[in-house]
């Protein structure tokens, strides 16, 4: 652990329009759910004004990106059609872009049609929980839009993913193979600004999630950045016997491990606490090296 680059290796910068996302320091992605049924904060921000206030609060607390989703992807979540997703998403996104012109907005959608209209409305990044498996037009759409793409691994769909989850023994190989193949497909279409998300909780056993957490670096393709979406999830609650609203301490613990194991973006409900984790881990990285004198 003496090498300063152990925790934050040189990672590809991501271009989002005229903005450059530099991963010399890990980034914080704040979650804005415009859904009535998300597992932690469903219904809190479906009113456009409340969503606006929450986004402002997260930006003030230090969020680098705001990730906006209008469809719950918790296990067993009911399906929502594309028009309803757009109805929930686009008016709020339009207000956010107008109020916070310097902010980076990511759209959490697996539909290419939603991605296209969101980017045309002002979004900068597309965050696809299906890694292009639920809409065959997604990769070509991303190539045309020329925006960064978050490629997530999922086993099945939100409705089926926990019926036969991937076990601990094969999870690293499964995710690595998926990433390698999908990144190659994206690059063949000219997409270079790619972020990898191993998809904690999406079709993995509890033990498999922890194996992935321990071996984050082993699923990285080249020097692409890795996003960890752990915040208040069942991989915490099943171990601690807590509910999502009680899982902040567990979340902070796993965020620390994720950063130490190579995560470059934390996708979080609690921005202020995640920013503190980054600051402490960064300080540890810089001054915990026994070769440093200060």
C-alpha positions as CSV (number, residue, x, y, z in Angstrom):
1,X,0.0,0.0,0.0
2,X,3.1,2.3,-0.1
3,X,2.5,3.4,-3.7
4,X,0.5,6.6,-3.9
5,X,-1.1,5.4,-7.2
6,X,-2.6,2.3,-5.6
7,X,-5.9,4.0,-4.9
8,X,-6.3,6.4,-7.8
9,X,-4.5,5.2,-10.9
10,X,-4.2,7.3,-14.0
11,X,-7.8,7.1,-15.4
12,X,-9.1,8.3,-18.8
13,X,-10.6,11.8,-18.6
14,X,-14.2,11.9,-19.9
15,X,-15.3,14.7,-22.2
16,X,-18.9,15.8,-21.8
17,X,-19.5,18.5,-24.4
18,X,-17.1,21.3,-23.5
19,X,-16.6,20.0,-20.0
20,X,-13.8,17.6,-19.0
21,X,-14.3,15.2,-16.1
22,X,-10.9,14.6,-14.6
23,X,-10.5,11.6,-12.2
24,X,-7.4,12.7,-10.5
25,X,-9.8,13.0,-7.6
26,X,-12.9,10.7,-7.3
27,X,-16.2,12.3,-8.3
28,X,-19.6,12.3,-6.5
29,X,-22.8,11.6,-8.4
30,X,-25.9,12.7,-6.5
31,X,-29.1,10.8,-7.1
32,X,-32.3,12.6,-8.0
33,X,-35.2,10.1,-8.2
34,X,-38.4,11.4,-9.9
35,X,-40.2,8.2,-9.1
36,X,-43.0,7.3,-6.7
37,X,-41.5,3.9,-5.8
38,X,-37.7,3.9,-5.6
39,X,-36.4,1.8,-2.7
40,X,-35.1,4.7,-0.5
41,X,-36.6,8.1,-1.5
42,X,-39.5,7.1,-3.7
43,X,-42.1,9.9,-3.9
44,X,-40.0,12.6,-2.2
45,X,-39.0,14.5,-5.4
46,X,-41.7,13.8,-7.9
47,X,-42.9,17.3,-7.5
48,X,-40.7,19.4,-9.8
49,X,-40.0,22.1,-7.2
50,X,-38.9,19.6,-4.6
51,X,-36.6,18.1,-7.2
52,X,-35.1,21.5,-7.9
53,X,-34.4,22.2,-4.3
54,X,-32.9,18.8,-3.8
55,X,-30.6,19.2,-6.8
56,X,-29.5,22.6,-5.4
57,X,-28.8,21.1,-2.0
58,X,-26.6,18.3,-3.5
59,X,-24.7,20.8,-5.7
60,X,-24.0,23.0,-2.7
61,X,-22.8,19.9,-0.8
62,X,-20.3,19.1,-3.5
63,X,-21.9,16.9,-6.1
64,X,-20.0,16.8,-9.3
65,X,-22.9,15.2,-11.3
66,X,-26.6,15.0,-10.7
67,X,-28.1,11.6,-11.9
68,X,-31.8,11.9,-12.7
69,X,-34.0,8.9,-13.0
70,X,-37.7,8.6,-13.7
71,X,-38.2,4.8,-13.5
72,X,-37.4,2.7,-10.4
73,X,-35.1,-0.2,-11.1
74,X,-35.3,-1.8,-7.7
75,X,-35.8,-5.6,-7.8
76,X,-39.3,-6.4,-9.0
77,X,-40.2,-2.8,-9.8
78,X,-43.3,-2.5,-12.1
79,X,-42.6,-1.5,-15.7
80,X,-43.2,2.1,-16.7
81,X,-43.8,2.9,-20.4
82,X,-41.6,5.4,-22.3
83,X,-44.2,8.2,-22.5
84,X,-44.6,8.1,-18.7
85,X,-40.9,8.2,-18.2
86,X,-40.6,11.2,-20.4
87,X,-43.5,12.9,-18.7
88,X,-41.8,12.6,-15.3
89,X,-38.3,13.5,-16.6
90,X,-38.2,16.1,-19.3
91,X,-40.0,19.0,-17.6
92,X,-37.9,18.7,-14.5
93,X,-34.7,18.3,-16.5
94,X,-35.5,21.5,-18.5
95,X,-35.9,23.4,-15.2
96,X,-32.7,22.0,-13.8
97,X,-30.6,22.9,-16.9
98,X,-32.0,26.4,-16.8
99,X,-31.4,26.9,-13.1
100,X,-28.0,25.3,-12.9
101,X,-26.3,25.9,-16.3
102,X,-22.8,25.0,-15.0
103,X,-23.9,21.6,-13.6
104,X,-23.4,18.2,-15.2
105,X,-26.6,16.1,-15.5
106,X,-26.8,12.4,-16.1
107,X,-29.9,10.6,-17.2
108,X,-30.6,7.2,-15.7
109,X,-32.5,5.4,-18.5
110,X,-32.3,2.2,-20.6
111,X,-34.3,3.6,-23.5
112,X,-32.6,5.3,-26.4
113,X,-35.6,7.5,-27.1
114,X,-35.5,8.9,-23.6
115,X,-31.7,9.3,-23.8
116,X,-32.1,11.3,-27.1
117,X,-34.7,13.7,-25.9
118,X,-32.9,14.2,-22.6
119,X,-29.7,15.1,-24.2
120,X,-31.5,17.4,-26.6
121,X,-33.0,19.0,-23.5
122,X,-29.6,19.6,-22.0
123,X,-28.4,16.4,-20.3
124,X,-24.7,15.6,-20.6
125,X,-24.4,11.8,-19.8
126,X,-26.5,8.7,-20.3
127,X,-26.5,6.2,-17.5
128,X,-27.9,2.8,-18.8
129,X,-28.5,0.1,-16.1
130,X,-28.9,-2.5,-18.9
131,X,-25.6,-1.8,-20.6
132,X,-27.4,-1.7,-23.9
133,X,-29.1,-5.1,-23.5
134,X,-32.7,-3.7,-23.1
135,X,-32.6,-1.4,-26.2
136,X,-30.7,-2.5,-29.2
137,X,-30.6,1.1,-30.5
138,X,-28.8,2.5,-27.4
139,X,-25.2,2.2,-28.6
140,X,-25.9,3.7,-32.1
141,X,-27.9,6.5,-30.3
142,X,-25.0,7.2,-28.0
143,X,-22.6,7.4,-30.9
144,X,-24.8,9.9,-32.7
145,X,-25.3,12.0,-29.6
146,X,-21.6,11.9,-28.8
147,X,-22.1,11.9,-25.0
148,X,-20.4,9.9,-22.2
149,X,-22.1,6.6,-21.6
150,X,-22.2,4.7,-18.3
151,X,-22.2,1.0,-19.1
152,X,-23.6,-1.1,-16.3
153,X,-23.7,-4.8,-15.9
154,X,-27.0,-6.4,-15.1
155,X,-28.0,-10.1,-15.0
156,X,-31.6,-10.2,-16.4
157,X,-33.9,-7.2,-15.9
158,X,-35.2,-5.4,-12.8
159,X,-38.2,-7.7,-12.9
160,X,-36.1,-11.0,-13.1
161,X,-32.6,-10.2,-11.9
162,X,-32.9,-11.8,-8.4
163,X,-34.5,-15.0,-9.6
164,X,-31.2,-16.6,-10.6
165,X,-28.5,-14.2,-9.4
166,X,-24.8,-14.7,-10.4
167,X,-22.9,-16.4,-7.6
168,X,-19.6,-15.3,-6.0
169,X,-17.5,-17.9,-7.8
170,X,-18.1,-16.5,-11.3
171,X,-19.1,-12.9,-10.8
172,X,-15.7,-11.3,-11.6
173,X,-15.3,-13.3,-14.8
174,X,-18.9,-12.6,-15.8
175,X,-18.6,-8.8,-15.3
176,X,-15.2,-8.6,-16.9
177,X,-16.3,-10.5,-20.0
178,X,-19.4,-8.4,-20.3
179,X,-17.4,-5.2,-20.1
180,X,-14.8,-6.2,-22.5
181,X,-17.3,-7.2,-25.2
182,X,-19.6,-4.2,-24.7
183,X,-16.7,-1.7,-24.7
184,X,-15.4,-3.2,-27.9
185,X,-18.9,-2.8,-29.5
186,X,-19.1,0.8,-28.4
187,X,-15.7,1.6,-29.7
188,X,-16.5,0.1,-33.0
189,X,-19.3,2.7,-33.2
190,X,-16.9,5.5,-32.3
191,X,-17.8,5.8,-28.6
192,X,-14.8,6.5,-26.4
193,X,-16.2,8.3,-23.4
194,X,-17.2,5.2,-21.4
195,X,-17.7,4.8,-17.6
196,X,-18.0,1.2,-16.2
197,X,-20.5,0.3,-13.5
198,X,-20.4,-3.3,-12.1
199,X,-24.0,-3.0,-11.1
200,X,-24.0,-3.8,-7.4
201,X,-27.3,-5.5,-6.5
202,X,-28.4,-6.1,-10.1
203,X,-28.6,-9.8,-10.4
204,X,-25.8,-10.8,-8.0
205,X,-25.9,-12.8,-4.8
206,X,-25.0,-11.0,-1.6
207,X,-21.6,-12.7,-1.5
208,X,-21.0,-11.8,-5.2
209,X,-21.5,-8.1,-4.5
210,X,-18.7,-8.2,-1.9
211,X,-16.4,-10.2,-4.2
212,X,-17.0,-7.5,-6.8
213,X,-16.3,-4.8,-4.3
214,X,-13.0,-6.4,-3.3
215,X,-11.9,-6.9,-6.9
216,X,-13.1,-3.7,-8.6
217,X,-9.8,-3.2,-10.3
218,X,-10.1,-6.6,-11.9
219,X,-13.1,-5.7,-14.0
220,X,-11.7,-2.5,-15.3
221,X,-11.2,-2.3,-19.0
222,X,-8.0,-0.4,-19.8
223,X,-8.0,2.9,-17.9
224,X,-11.7,3.5,-18.0
225,X,-13.3,5.0,-14.9
226,X,-15.4,2.8,-12.6
227,X,-18.6,4.0,-10.9
228,X,-19.8,2.3,-7.7
229,X,-23.5,2.5,-6.9
230,X,-23.7,1.1,-3.4
231,X,-25.7,3.8,-1.5
232,X,-28.2,2.3,1.1
233,X,-28.5,-0.9,-0.9
234,X,-29.6,-4.4,0.3
235,X,-25.9,-5.6,0.3
236,X,-25.6,-3.3,3.4
237,X,-29.0,-4.0,4.9
238,X,-28.8,-7.8,4.6
239,X,-25.6,-7.9,6.6
240,X,-26.5,-5.3,9.2
241,X,-30.2,-6.1,9.5
242,X,-31.0,-2.5,8.8
243,X,-33.5,-0.7,6.6
244,X,-32.4,1.8,3.8
245,X,-33.1,4.8,6.0
246,X,-30.8,3.3,8.7
247,X,-28.0,2.5,6.2
248,X,-25.9,5.7,6.1
249,X,-23.1,4.4,8.3
250,X,-22.9,1.1,6.3
251,X,-22.9,3.1,3.1
252,X,-20.0,5.2,4.3
253,X,-18.0,2.1,5.2
254,X,-18.5,0.5,1.8
255,X,-17.8,3.8,0.0
256,X,-14.4,3.9,1.7
257,X,-13.7,0.3,0.6
258,X,-14.8,1.1,-3.0
259,X,-12.5,4.1,-3.2
260,X,-9.6,2.1,-1.8
261,X,-10.3,-0.6,-4.3
262,X,-10.4,1.7,-7.3
263,X,-13.8,3.4,-7.7
264,X,-13.6,6.7,-9.5
265,X,-17.2,7.8,-9.0
266,X,-19.6,7.2,-6.1
267,X,-23.3,7.4,-6.9
268,X,-24.9,8.4,-3.7
269,X,-28.1,9.6,-1.9
270,X,-26.0,11.5,0.7
271,X,-23.6,13.9,-1.0
272,X,-22.1,15.7,2.0
273,X,-21.1,12.4,3.7
274,X,-19.7,11.0,0.5
275,X,-17.6,14.1,-0.1
276,X,-16.1,13.7,3.4
277,X,-15.2,10.1,2.5
278,X,-13.4,11.2,-0.6
279,X,-11.5,13.9,1.3
280,X,-10.4,11.5,4.1
281,X,-9.4,8.7,1.7
282,X,-7.5,11.3,-0.4
283,X,-5.7,12.6,2.7
284,X,-4.9,9.0,3.6
285,X,-3.6,8.3,0.2
286,X,-1.3,11.4,0.2
287,X,0.0,11.2,3.8
288,X,-0.5,7.7,4.9
289,X,2.4,6.6,2.8
290,X,5.2,5.6,5.3
291,X,7.8,7.1,2.9
292,X,6.3,10.6,3.4
293,X,7.5,13.0,6.1
294,X,5.4,15.9,7.1
